[in-house]
């Protein structure tokens, strides 16, 4: 397995492209980004490949795949499916020429629902019966929020988005069940309506918020202690706005305990060849 | 099995409701309509239960259900999934208090991909491993077309919508593959753009057209000879507009030949408790 490279000194295979700068990361193509991650670069993908859709991963044995596919269908807000590879298949239209086993910065390995390891390459775990489900990510609508002047705290604060397990139960499917996981962005009260309107136009990447204000109402006791990602400062005059999150299938895996499941490490996404605009509805 | 009742003399269980009239059919609730069909009434459902979503059915053994579910995911325009019942389950949120085995006017039974029989009740065929997939239907956006003054020929001509097998292949999924089936509505050239704009707002019920004009371009030789449904007159000045059709999974079943599959008889749909407006995007 490739080791973790230092992102500050890591050299892109394309000498024209400086992936050490924010500008270089935003300008590179999805294929270049996947090549960098394949080479061992292990950093969060926020801000990479402007205009291209990033995605969550959930990989399970074929025996479990029907339950996960049905779970995704029954819970479309947290689990909007962008693609499903055939059992054993390691590439597809969303990652032309890529390899799902190496092209994500880091992966989480679950054995019987327990997080066993975080790795940068899953070729040692690969089996011909593994099915990869590619799930939409809210990074897609964040670019539109920023374009519309809606501040996105975790981007401005340079950290990962905070994510929380809620008291809302997902609809079950076979052996798959678990809590809805949400991401949270504190939005100025005067711009909450804009955030709703804009994100609603991206139903394939979580769409409109599931809950606005009142964290206790969905079982979140302390916004400063997210279950995944990083806490963000909540500026005065902002309202916490909660969107369904693509980490939800990983929470369901922890509860449902399939013998093996693999996810992306939160915030370290698959960068796909699809454009953000592909998921915009009229 | 219940016999076919004569719709002209059939008496509703609710004496207030005259299901012999177009007005009575439009005004009745989905539960009343399902009760009528459960009693043996066998007629097309166009015009029934104004404002409520009608749906296509595809029922397959659990062994085949993953392939069908994946086929639906990979072909969302012809197969927008509104719901999936658990194996053996005969009711659900889309048909509160109903029974999927009796509540559709007529069903098609396929054995090894051959249409074996058309029946009004599938209790004799029911098995505990049968999975019901409920697929959106373009009747939902037709009401909006009519509201916007876009004429819908088959409604005006009092017949079933014409449907055609095309030369476009669906994305395959496991053992499931087949041609895209489309429905056709001739639309005045000045209103084609409106028809696109309005139907695009209903992505969960086939959404925007897949092809406009040029039937030969998708392998349709003669509009007067549809593969399913009825031919319609094509008024001068109209353009044939083609939408992906929920009969597509039945065409895939004919090609893929599962040992058993059950559909709705074309034009005789499941009337669900969901509102058409539930599927409207902003």
Interface residues (C-beta under 8 A of the other chain):
Chain A: X65 X66 X69 X70 X73 X74 X81 X84 X86 X174 X197 X200 X201 X203 X281 X282
Chain B: X65 X66 X69 X70 X73 X74 X81 X84 X86 X174 X197 X200 X201 X203 X281 X282
